[in-house]
């Protein structure tokens, strides 16, 4: 006589169905976690939080004593300071004391990243870890948001996921001369803004604009690139009114921050037009290399990057929906002059306004390649924005 579990059908079968549904999603999120860990590790190994760098170090950012314009990027430092105030002092002291007791064993940031020198400073240790977690979270959610944007514009799930993964992997390569805690957060907000604009979520977009401008003042200009998406949802008059409102929100946040830190040393922007033009006109500037992930890779505006970018653009541009083309052109029209005038020699991270467009073009390129590779048609499936 066989013994049967009476609750098998009531417990095991529903559990099996639940695992069947959730298993792939859990696996995908875990892979996203690993990709974010790889990318963030590559970034943090290069730059940490600019520990010890006079004028823009993590301690100066937390204290609000950094030079302008770096001190304007307040979202993460303010959040870390707020959490530090909310957490009871005894927990803060116990945590900092535990880290200091044996930094080589307890403090994994200090253990694995030798340039993260301020992580062992008891005054900042807790907030340092808060910043570390916030930045990693921005990597993780940045991947998911870029994937969502790609699927919204060009509905190919596999290609969208791979494009988001690829953008995360190459992100440390875009921080060629420097990298800061607000860089990946900026990309996350830009992707969120595009997604909200495409879906016509105006209140959400206003909140994103306020937080994103508080993170980095250049988001004020990115608002202008959202016009084509908003125009698809609303009339010209309403779209202009929405844009005006968003610019007002961003402008108020920007002015308040600049007014508050008006006495800090430095200037509102660092003008680098003559030296940058000289660098751009020098042919050897396009032949530089560096090390990322422990291997030699091209640096900055290296000729190899420019050739690959040319392939991607020539392959994908004609298949972009018209509103996204206009978004990309506006982003280029705003970003390139700012890049030339105010950015340091070939610093690719300062071309951030075009990164979302690049992610979508990578999605299209990957989709085409996979269709051809596995014997499918090379016909393009245009996303819902095509007009």
C-alpha positions, 0 to 999 in steps of 0.5 A: 500500500502506497502512502500518499501525502494528502496535501500534495495537490494543495501545496506542492502543485501550486508551489510548482506553478509559482516557481514556474512563473517566478523562477525565470524572473528571479533568475533574470533579476539575479543576473541583473544583480551580477551585471550591476556588481561587475559594472559598479566594481569596475567603476569603483575600482577606478574612482571610488568616491574621489577619496582625497581628491581636493575640491570634490572628495566624498568627505567634502561632498558630505560636508557641503564644502566641496568646490563649485560646481561639484557641490551642486550635485547634492542628491546622494550626499543629502540623502546619506546625511539624512539617513545618518541623522535618522539612524540612532547614534548608538547604532552608528557608533557601533557600526563605525567601531566594528569597522575600525576594530579590524578594517582588513576583515570587517570593512569590505570596501577598504579590503577590496578597494584600496583607493576607498581611503575615507571608508575607514574614517569613523566620522564618515564610515556609516555615510560612506556605506550608505553612498555605496549602497545607493550607488549600487542600487542606481546601477541595478535599477538603471539596468532595469529601467534601460531595459524597460525603455528599450522594450517600450521603443523597440519591443524585443525582450531579448535584445532589450535585456542584452542592450541594458546589460551592455550599457552597464558593462561599458559604463566604466569605460565612459568614465575616462578621466574621472568618475563621480557618485552621481554619474550612474544616478544621472543615467537612471533618471534620464532613462526614467524621464524618457519612460515617463514622457513616453507614457505621458506620466506628467506628475511623475516626470515633474518629480523625476525632474526635481530629483534629477536636477538636485542630483546634477544641474545639467538635467535641466537641459535634458528636459528639452529633449523630452518634447518629441515624446510629450508631443505624441501624447498632447497638443502643441500648446499643452506640450509647451505648457508641460515643458515650461512647467518642468523647466520651472521645476528644474530651474527652481531646484537649480537656483536654490542649490546654487544660492545656498552654496554661492560662497563655496570656492570655485565657479558655477561651471568650468570653461575649457573651450580653448584646451578642449578644442586643442585636444580635439584637433590633435590626431593623437587624442584618438589613439589613447588606451587605458585599463578597465576590468583588468584589460587594456581598452580604448580610452575616450574618443578612441578611433576604435570607439568611433568606428564601432559607434558609426556601425551602430548608428548607421545600422540602427538610426533608420529603424528608430521611431521618429519621435526618438530620432527627434529626441536624439537629435535634440540631445546631440544638439544640446550636449555636443556644444556643452561637451566641447565648451565645459568638459575635460579632454574627451570625457565621454561620461559628459555625453550622458544626454545621448546614452539612452538613445545609444541604448535603444540603438544597441537594442535594435542592432542586437535584435537584427543580429539575433534574427539573422543569426538564428535564421529569422527574418531581418524585418524590423519590428517597429515600436509603438512610437513610430509615426 
